[in-house]
Amino acid sequence: MANRGAPNVPPSRAELEKLMAADLRAMTARSDRVGRHFARQQDLHSSDLHALLHIMVAETAGEPLNSSQLRERMGISNAAITYLVDRVMSAGHIRREADPTDRRKSLLRLENQAMGLGREFFGPLGAHLHSAVAGLSDDDLLAAHQVLTAMTGAMSTFEEELRTKSAQSANSGRRGNVRADRRQGGR
């Protein structure tokens, strides 16, 4: 960044955005490493940990997931999600509950045991985070929350664009295969 050596010169907006993006990447990488420590300690597959994280995030948002939604978020097959959910249920980390809006579906919910293990492992991290922000004002914390919310929204938008492109690409590939079959005398 151009202003690092200049005394008392605040970074430009573009430099701030680059710094925030770099900070987000660093935090994501660090979070992944901490998550892998938790997974090893609990003898979880990495996919199990990712599933538990998706289920926890959805529950926190008040929008619990069903198996199909979890499969979509994880980008795995129907068979793989069935095996993963059964494995995580057998370990006592999640349970199925009837969906109150559609009794044909089941919601995936965290078990108290999983919440307790998470609190036990991540409790010290919570204490470190509390200490790290202790000197920041409530206005600073609100601004940080707004930035993180905006960045999460931008990532969601990008993910949706990727999903749309992928679906369009898959559809055009199928249409191309049908045309090729017709040229070759098939279908």
Short mmCIF file of the C-alpha atoms (twelve columns), coordinates in Angstrom:
data_MODEL
# 
_entry.id   MODEL 
# 
loop_
_atom_site.group_PDB 
_atom_site.id 
_atom_site.type_symbol 
_atom_site.label_atom_id 
_atom_site.label_alt_id 
_atom_site.label_comp_id 
_atom_site.label_asym_id 
_atom_site.label_seq_id 
_atom_site.Cartn_x 
_atom_site.Cartn_y 
_atom_site.Cartn_z 
_atom_site.pdbx_PDB_model_num 
ATOM 1   C CA . MET A 1   0.000   0.000   0.000   1 
ATOM 2   C CA . ALA A 2   1.351   3.402   -0.926  1 
ATOM 3   C CA . ASN A 3   0.775   5.191   2.398   1 
ATOM 4   C CA . ARG A 4   2.480   2.724   4.766   1 
ATOM 5   C CA . GLY A 5   5.692   4.775   4.983   1 
ATOM 6   C CA . ALA A 6   3.972   8.178   5.067   1 
ATOM 7   C CA . PRO A 7   3.351   9.448   8.613   1 
ATOM 8   C CA . ASN A 8   -0.243  10.346  9.540   1 
ATOM 9   C CA . VAL A 9   -1.583  9.826   6.024   1 
ATOM 10  C CA . PRO A 10  -4.780  7.800   6.181   1 
ATOM 11  C CA . PRO A 11  -5.131  5.051   3.574   1 
ATOM 12  C CA . SER A 12  -7.332  5.718   0.578   1 
ATOM 13  C CA . ARG A 13  -10.748 4.082   0.233   1 
ATOM 14  C CA . ALA A 14  -9.319  1.593   -2.288  1 
ATOM 15  C CA . GLU A 15  -6.457  0.731   0.089   1 
ATOM 16  C CA . LEU A 16  -8.910  0.248   2.970   1 
ATOM 17  C CA . GLU A 17  -11.002 -2.110  0.850   1 
ATOM 18  C CA . LYS A 18  -7.871  -4.091  -0.071  1 
ATOM 19  C CA . LEU A 19  -6.868  -4.260  3.588   1 
ATOM 20  C CA . MET A 20  -10.335 -5.485  4.611   1 
ATOM 21  C CA . ALA A 21  -10.315 -8.130  1.868   1 
ATOM 22  C CA . ALA A 22  -6.871  -9.295  3.010   1 
ATOM 23  C CA . ASP A 23  -8.059  -9.331  6.635   1 
ATOM 24  C CA . LEU A 24  -11.106 -11.406 5.680   1 
ATOM 25  C CA . ARG A 25  -8.937  -13.926 3.805   1 
ATOM 26  C CA . ALA A 26  -6.558  -14.149 6.768   1 
ATOM 27  C CA . MET A 27  -9.425  -14.621 9.226   1 
ATOM 28  C CA . THR A 28  -11.014 -17.276 6.996   1 
ATOM 29  C CA . ALA A 29  -7.715  -19.177 6.735   1 
ATOM 30  C CA . ARG A 30  -7.138  -18.942 10.493  1 
ATOM 31  C CA . SER A 31  -10.713 -20.022 11.190  1 
ATOM 32  C CA . ASP A 32  -10.216 -23.032 8.924   1 
ATOM 33  C CA . ARG A 33  -7.091  -24.056 10.835  1 
ATOM 34  C CA . VAL A 34  -8.825  -23.691 14.210  1 
ATOM 35  C CA . GLY A 35  -11.761 -25.700 12.851  1 
ATOM 36  C CA . ARG A 36  -9.392  -28.477 11.775  1 
ATOM 37  C CA . HIS A 37  -8.007  -28.628 15.343  1 
ATOM 38  C CA . PHE A 38  -11.571 -29.026 16.628  1 
ATOM 39  C CA . ALA A 39  -12.328 -31.712 14.031  1 
ATOM 40  C CA . ARG A 40  -9.210  -33.691 14.963  1 
ATOM 41  C CA . GLN A 41  -9.993  -33.413 18.673  1 
ATOM 42  C CA . GLN A 42  -13.554 -34.636 18.087  1 
ATOM 43  C CA . ASP A 43  -12.526 -37.252 15.489  1 
ATOM 44  C CA . LEU A 44  -14.698 -35.600 12.828  1 
ATOM 45  C CA . HIS A 45  -14.250 -35.761 9.079   1 
ATOM 46  C CA . SER A 46  -13.693 -32.312 7.567   1 
ATOM 47  C CA . SER A 47  -17.008 -32.665 5.721   1 
ATOM 48  C CA . ASP A 48  -18.739 -33.393 9.051   1 
ATOM 49  C CA . LEU A 49  -17.300 -30.199 10.488  1 
ATOM 50  C CA . HIS A 50  -18.455 -28.198 7.467   1 
ATOM 51  C CA . ALA A 51  -21.928 -29.716 7.753   1 
ATOM 52  C CA . LEU A 52  -22.109 -28.829 11.453  1 
ATOM 53  C CA . LEU A 53  -20.994 -25.293 10.654  1 
ATOM 54  C CA . HIS A 54  -23.690 -24.886 7.969   1 
ATOM 55  C CA . ILE A 55  -26.325 -26.280 10.333  1 
ATOM 56  C CA . MET A 56  -25.200 -23.966 13.163  1 
ATOM 57  C CA . VAL A 57  -25.138 -20.858 10.942  1 
ATOM 58  C CA . ALA A 58  -28.620 -21.657 9.622   1 
ATOM 59  C CA . GLU A 59  -29.979 -22.270 13.125  1 
ATOM 60  C CA . THR A 60  -28.433 -19.027 14.374  1 
ATOM 61  C CA . ALA A 61  -30.173 -17.198 11.518  1 
ATOM 62  C CA . GLY A 62  -33.478 -18.851 12.530  1 
ATOM 63  C CA . GLU A 63  -33.629 -20.782 9.243   1 
ATOM 64  C CA . PRO A 64  -32.774 -24.434 9.990   1 
ATOM 65  C CA . LEU A 65  -31.737 -26.579 7.023   1 
ATOM 66  C CA . ASN A 66  -33.144 -29.777 5.623   1 
ATOM 67  C CA . SER A 67  -30.894 -32.394 4.017   1 
ATOM 68  C CA . SER A 68  -31.474 -31.051 0.490   1 
ATOM 69  C CA . GLN A 69  -30.444 -27.541 1.492   1 
ATOM 70  C CA . LEU A 70  -27.345 -28.867 3.273   1 
ATOM 71  C CA . ARG A 71  -26.475 -30.964 0.197   1 
ATOM 72  C CA . GLU A 72  -26.758 -27.874 -1.995  1 
ATOM 73  C CA . ARG A 73  -24.597 -25.770 0.329   1 
ATOM 74  C CA . MET A 74  -21.941 -28.450 0.488   1 
ATOM 75  C CA . GLY A 75  -22.084 -29.291 -3.221  1 
ATOM 76  C CA . ILE A 76  -22.246 -33.056 -2.758  1 
ATOM 77  C CA . SER A 77  -24.446 -35.854 -4.131  1 
ATOM 78  C CA . ASN A 78  -27.678 -37.163 -2.630  1 
ATOM 79  C CA . ALA A 79  -25.946 -40.388 -1.611  1 
ATOM 80  C CA . ALA A 80  -23.068 -38.483 0.017   1 
ATOM 81  C CA . ILE A 81  -25.358 -36.198 2.022   1 
ATOM 82  C CA . THR A 82  -27.381 -39.183 3.241   1 
ATOM 83  C CA . TYR A 83  -24.205 -40.926 4.400   1 
ATOM 84  C CA . LEU A 84  -22.838 -37.726 5.991   1 
ATOM 85  C CA . VAL A 85  -26.079 -36.918 7.854   1 
ATOM 86  C CA . ASP A 86  -26.388 -40.505 9.098   1 
ATOM 87  C CA . ARG A 87  -22.758 -40.461 10.271  1 
ATOM 88  C CA . VAL A 88  -23.127 -37.139 12.116  1 
ATOM 89  C CA . MET A 89  -26.417 -38.278 13.651  1 
ATOM 90  C CA . SER A 90  -24.833 -41.554 14.804  1 
ATOM 91  C CA . ALA A 91  -22.090 -39.523 16.494  1 
ATOM 92  C CA . GLY A 92  -24.829 -37.681 18.425  1 
ATOM 93  C CA . HIS A 93  -24.148 -34.228 16.939  1 
ATOM 94  C CA . ILE A 94  -27.449 -33.621 15.128  1 
ATOM 95  C CA . ARG A 95  -31.035 -34.845 15.041  1 
ATOM 96  C CA . ARG A 96  -33.881 -34.693 12.546  1 
ATOM 97  C CA . GLU A 97  -37.046 -32.791 13.473  1 
ATOM 98  C CA . ALA A 98  -40.253 -32.599 11.506  1 
ATOM 99  C CA . ASP A 99  -40.476 -29.360 9.527   1 
ATOM 100 C CA . PRO A 100 -43.460 -27.468 11.005  1 
ATOM 101 C CA . THR A 101 -44.276 -25.973 7.570   1 
ATOM 102 C CA . ASP A 102 -44.028 -29.271 5.633   1 
ATOM 103 C CA . ARG A 103 -44.353 -32.508 7.621   1 
ATOM 104 C CA . ARG A 104 -42.873 -34.462 4.674   1 
ATOM 105 C CA . LYS A 105 -39.505 -32.808 5.329   1 
ATOM 106 C CA . SER A 106 -37.086 -33.018 8.255   1 
ATOM 107 C CA . LEU A 107 -34.957 -30.218 9.607   1 
ATOM 108 C CA . LEU A 108 -31.422 -30.871 10.783  1 
ATOM 109 C CA . ARG A 109 -30.871 -29.529 14.292  1 
ATOM 110 C CA . LEU A 110 -27.793 -29.475 16.504  1 
ATOM 111 C CA . GLU A 111 -27.925 -31.678 19.574  1 
ATOM 112 C CA . ASN A 112 -27.127 -30.185 22.965  1 
ATOM 113 C CA . GLN A 113 -24.058 -32.449 23.097  1 
ATOM 114 C CA . ALA A 114 -22.639 -30.773 19.968  1 
ATOM 115 C CA . MET A 115 -23.363 -27.336 21.394  1 
ATOM 116 C CA . GLY A 116 -21.603 -28.292 24.632  1 
ATOM 117 C CA . LEU A 117 -18.533 -29.596 22.805  1 
ATOM 118 C CA . GLY A 118 -18.424 -26.405 20.764  1 
ATOM 119 C CA . ARG A 119 -18.728 -24.180 23.831  1 
ATOM 120 C CA . GLU A 120 -16.012 -26.152 25.616  1 
ATOM 121 C CA . PHE A 121 -13.571 -25.966 22.695  1 
ATOM 122 C CA . PHE A 122 -14.355 -22.461 21.424  1 
ATOM 123 C CA . GLY A 123 -14.974 -20.827 24.821  1 
ATOM 124 C CA . PRO A 124 -11.331 -19.703 25.131  1 
ATOM 125 C CA . LEU A 125 -11.540 -18.228 21.618  1 
ATOM 126 C CA . GLY A 126 -14.601 -16.248 22.724  1 
ATOM 127 C CA . ALA A 127 -12.603 -14.906 25.673  1 
ATOM 128 C CA . HIS A 128 -9.744  -13.913 23.333  1 
ATOM 129 C CA . LEU A 129 -12.186 -12.171 20.978  1 
ATOM 130 C CA . HIS A 130 -13.778 -10.351 23.920  1 
ATOM 131 C CA . SER A 131 -10.348 -9.143  25.073  1 
ATOM 132 C CA . ALA A 132 -9.343  -8.170  21.532  1 
ATOM 133 C CA . VAL A 133 -12.295 -5.799  21.114  1 
ATOM 134 C CA . ALA A 134 -12.493 -4.559  24.721  1 
ATOM 135 C CA . GLY A 135 -10.838 -1.243  23.835  1 
ATOM 136 C CA . LEU A 136 -13.182 -0.543  20.921  1 
ATOM 137 C CA . SER A 137 -16.224 1.661   21.343  1 
ATOM 138 C CA . ASP A 138 -19.743 0.391   20.725  1 
ATOM 139 C CA . ASP A 139 -19.819 2.617   17.608  1 
ATOM 140 C CA . ASP A 140 -16.651 0.915   16.337  1 
ATOM 141 C CA . LEU A 141 -18.165 -2.511  16.965  1 
ATOM 142 C CA . LEU A 142 -21.359 -1.501  15.175  1 
ATOM 143 C CA . ALA A 143 -19.316 -0.249  12.204  1 
ATOM 144 C CA . ALA A 144 -17.334 -3.514  12.159  1 
ATOM 145 C CA . HIS A 145 -20.587 -5.498  12.261  1 
ATOM 146 C CA . GLN A 146 -21.924 -3.470  9.336   1 
ATOM 147 C CA . VAL A 147 -18.733 -4.110  7.345   1 
ATOM 148 C CA . LEU A 148 -18.838 -7.854  8.035   1 
ATOM 149 C CA . THR A 149 -22.542 -7.965  7.138   1 
ATOM 150 C CA . ALA A 150 -21.870 -6.115  3.876   1 
ATOM 151 C CA . MET A 151 -18.954 -8.420  3.025   1 
ATOM 152 C CA . THR A 152 -21.060 -11.507 3.781   1 
ATOM 153 C CA . GLY A 153 -23.799 -10.117 1.538   1 
ATOM 154 C CA . ALA A 154 -21.299 -9.529  -1.263  1 
ATOM 155 C CA . MET A 155 -20.069 -13.108 -0.928  1 
ATOM 156 C CA . SER A 156 -23.671 -14.372 -1.068  1 
ATOM 157 C CA . THR A 157 -24.280 -12.364 -4.239  1 
ATOM 158 C CA . PHE A 158 -21.108 -13.753 -5.820  1 
ATOM 159 C CA . GLU A 159 -22.037 -17.304 -4.808  1 
ATOM 160 C CA . GLU A 160 -25.473 -16.899 -6.423  1 
ATOM 161 C CA . GLU A 161 -23.832 -15.607 -9.618  1 
ATOM 162 C CA . LEU A 162 -21.534 -18.656 -9.649  1 
ATOM 163 C CA . ARG A 163 -24.498 -20.996 -9.097  1 
ATOM 164 C CA . THR A 164 -26.422 -19.332 -11.939 1 
ATOM 165 C CA . LYS A 165 -23.439 -19.555 -14.310 1 
ATOM 166 C CA . SER A 166 -22.916 -23.195 -13.383 1 
ATOM 167 C CA . ALA A 167 -26.577 -24.020 -14.037 1 
ATOM 168 C CA . GLN A 168 -26.524 -22.162 -17.356 1 
ATOM 169 C CA . SER A 169 -23.336 -23.955 -18.371 1 
ATOM 170 C CA . ALA A 170 -24.818 -27.334 -17.462 1 
ATOM 171 C CA . ASN A 171 -28.008 -26.556 -19.418 1 
ATOM 172 C CA . SER A 172 -26.118 -25.397 -22.520 1 
ATOM 173 C CA . GLY A 173 -23.969 -28.557 -22.310 1 
ATOM 174 C CA . ARG A 174 -27.094 -30.725 -22.259 1 
ATOM 175 C CA . ARG A 175 -28.569 -28.836 -25.220 1 
ATOM 176 C CA . GLY A 176 -25.288 -29.294 -27.100 1 
ATOM 177 C CA . ASN A 177 -25.359 -33.035 -26.389 1 
ATOM 178 C CA . VAL A 178 -28.946 -33.291 -27.675 1 
ATOM 179 C CA . ARG A 179 -27.981 -31.444 -30.888 1 
ATOM 180 C CA . ALA A 180 -24.971 -33.728 -31.369 1 
ATOM 181 C CA . ASP A 181 -27.176 -36.788 -30.808 1 
ATOM 182 C CA . ARG A 182 -29.645 -35.545 -33.421 1 
ATOM 183 C CA . ARG A 183 -26.863 -34.939 -35.937 1 
ATOM 184 C CA . GLN A 184 -25.662 -38.491 -35.342 1 
ATOM 185 C CA . GLY A 185 -29.156 -39.896 -35.806 1 
ATOM 186 C CA . GLY A 186 -29.965 -40.361 -32.127 1 
ATOM 187 C CA . ARG A 187 -32.997 -39.101 -30.151 1 
# 
